[in-house]
Amino acid sequence: MRMKGKIKMNEDRLVKIETKIAFQEQTLNDLNDVILEQQKKIERLAAICDALVKQGKEFSEFLPGMDAPANEKPPHY
């Protein structure tokens, strides 16, 4: 009887450990999915920033003095 109780206890522990591992695996998979989505968003935002910088440079070519700081006084002051 004592051996059966010990086997039952070991089986219970094993089930608990396997359950914890299964939850940890699922959590890791979920976190991986979140990281992948974040990386995609970062790449999209970087592309948008690059396009805005390019657009800003192209726009500044049409406006003389666009490179001058906004708070700089004109030369006649």
Secondary structure, DSSP 8 states (H G I E B T S, - for coil): -HHHHHHHHHHHHHHHHHHHHHHHHHHHHHHHHHHHHHHHHHHHHHHHHHHHHHHHHHHHHHSTTTTS-TT---TT-
